[in-house]
Amino acid sequence: MEKKIDVTTKVQGKLEDGSRMSLFLDEREVGQIILTNQGNHYEMAEGFEFSNDKIYKHENDTTEYTKKYVDDCDMGWC
Protein backbone atom coordinates (compact mmCIF):
# COMPACT_ATOMS: atom_id res chain seq x y z
CA MET A 1 0.00 0.00 0.00
CA GLU A 2 1.30 3.45 -0.90
CA LYS A 3 1.04 6.51 1.32
CA LYS A 4 1.72 10.20 0.75
CA ILE A 5 3.91 12.08 3.22
CA ASP A 6 3.87 15.89 3.30
CA VAL A 7 7.52 17.00 3.04
CA THR A 8 6.85 20.63 2.09
CA THR A 9 8.60 22.16 5.11
CA LYS A 10 11.69 19.99 4.55
CA VAL A 11 12.19 20.96 0.89
CA GLN A 12 14.68 23.70 0.03
CA GLY A 13 14.84 25.67 -3.21
CA LYS A 14 17.88 26.90 -5.08
CA LEU A 15 17.46 29.48 -7.86
CA GLU A 16 19.51 28.15 -10.79
CA ASP A 17 18.98 31.06 -13.16
CA GLY A 18 16.27 33.65 -13.61
CA SER A 19 13.72 31.09 -14.78
CA ARG A 20 14.28 27.85 -12.85
CA MET A 21 14.39 26.80 -9.19
CA SER A 22 15.65 23.34 -8.21
CA LEU A 23 13.96 21.66 -5.24
CA PHE A 24 15.98 19.55 -2.79
CA LEU A 25 15.09 17.17 0.03
CA ASP A 26 18.13 16.13 2.12
CA GLU A 27 20.47 17.27 -0.68
CA ARG A 28 18.64 15.09 -3.25
CA GLU A 29 17.00 16.94 -6.14
CA VAL A 30 13.29 16.09 -6.05
CA GLY A 31 11.96 18.51 -8.65
CA GLN A 32 12.08 21.94 -10.16
CA ILE A 33 9.88 24.94 -10.67
CA ILE A 34 10.07 26.60 -14.07
CA LEU A 35 9.08 30.25 -13.76
CA THR A 36 7.26 31.69 -16.79
CA ASN A 37 5.12 34.71 -17.59
CA GLN A 38 2.14 32.35 -17.79
CA GLY A 39 2.78 31.02 -14.27
CA ASN A 40 4.90 28.39 -12.56
CA HIS A 41 5.35 24.89 -13.98
CA TYR A 42 6.28 22.13 -11.52
CA GLU A 43 8.29 19.07 -12.60
CA MET A 44 8.72 16.50 -9.87
CA ALA A 45 11.05 13.48 -9.69
CA GLU A 46 9.60 9.99 -9.57
CA GLY A 47 8.07 9.32 -6.16
CA PHE A 48 7.22 12.99 -5.51
CA GLU A 49 4.09 15.03 -6.22
CA PHE A 50 3.11 18.69 -6.10
CA SER A 51 -0.55 19.13 -5.17
CA ASN A 52 -2.53 21.90 -3.45
CA ASP A 53 0.62 24.00 -2.87
CA LYS A 54 2.33 21.11 -1.02
CA ILE A 55 5.06 18.63 -1.92
CA TYR A 56 4.41 14.97 -1.14
CA LYS A 57 6.71 11.96 -1.09
CA HIS A 58 5.17 8.61 -2.00
CA GLU A 59 6.27 5.64 0.08
CA ASN A 60 5.31 1.99 0.11
CA ASP A 61 4.49 0.46 3.47
CA THR A 62 6.95 -2.36 2.67
CA THR A 63 9.70 0.25 2.31
CA GLU A 64 8.93 1.61 5.77
CA TYR A 65 8.98 -1.92 7.26
CA THR A 66 12.35 -2.67 5.66
CA LYS A 67 13.73 0.66 6.83
CA LYS A 68 12.74 -0.03 10.45
CA TYR A 69 14.16 -3.54 10.28
CA VAL A 70 17.54 -2.21 9.16
CA ASP A 71 17.44 0.64 11.70
CA ASP A 72 17.37 -1.95 14.51
CA CYS A 73 20.37 -3.83 13.12
CA ASP A 74 22.56 -2.73 16.04
CA MET A 75 20.63 -5.19 18.24
CA GLY A 76 22.36 -8.03 16.39
CA TRP A 77 19.32 -9.84 14.99
CA CYS A 78 19.25 -8.68 11.37
N, C-alpha and C positions, 0 to 999 in steps of 0.2 A: 504494500500500500504506500502511496506517495503522499507526502505532506508538504505544505508550503510554510516556510519560516520567514518572517519579516526581518530583513537584515538592513533596512534603510539607514538606521542610525550608525551602522558599522561601516558603511560604504564611504569612501573618500573619492573626490574628483580632482583631476589634474588637467588644467587647460593646456592642450597640446599646441594649438594655434588659435587664430581668431574664430574658428568655426567648428572646433571639435573638442569635447571634454572626455577623457578616458575615466572610467569608473573602476575602482579597486576595492577588493575585500581581502584583507590580510596580505597585501602586496600582490595579489593575483588579479589580473585584469578580468572583470566580469561583464564589461559592456562599455558602450560609449554613447554620448549624446552628440548628435550632429545639429549644430545651431544654424537655422536658416531664416530668411525673412518670412517664410510661411509658417514658422513655428519650429519646435524641437522635434527631432526624430531619434527615437531610442532603439539601439541595437544591442541586444543582450546575448551573452555567451550561453552555450547549452547548459541547462540546469538552472538558469536564472530568468526572471520575468519582471517586467515593469508593468504595474497595474494600479490604477487609482492613486497615482503619485507616490507609490511605494515600490521598493525593490524586494523581491522574494527569491529565496533559494529553495529549489525543489530537492527533497531528500526522500530516499526509500527507507522504510522502517528497518529493512534488513541491514542497510548501511549503518544505521544508528546502533543496532544490536552488535554488529561486528566491531564498531568503534569502541563500545563499552567493554567488550570482551578483551580487546587488545589493551585498553587503558588499565585493566586490572592485571596485566601480565607480571607486574612486580611481585605478585603474591605467589608466583611459581607454579601455577596450574594451567598455563596456556600452552 
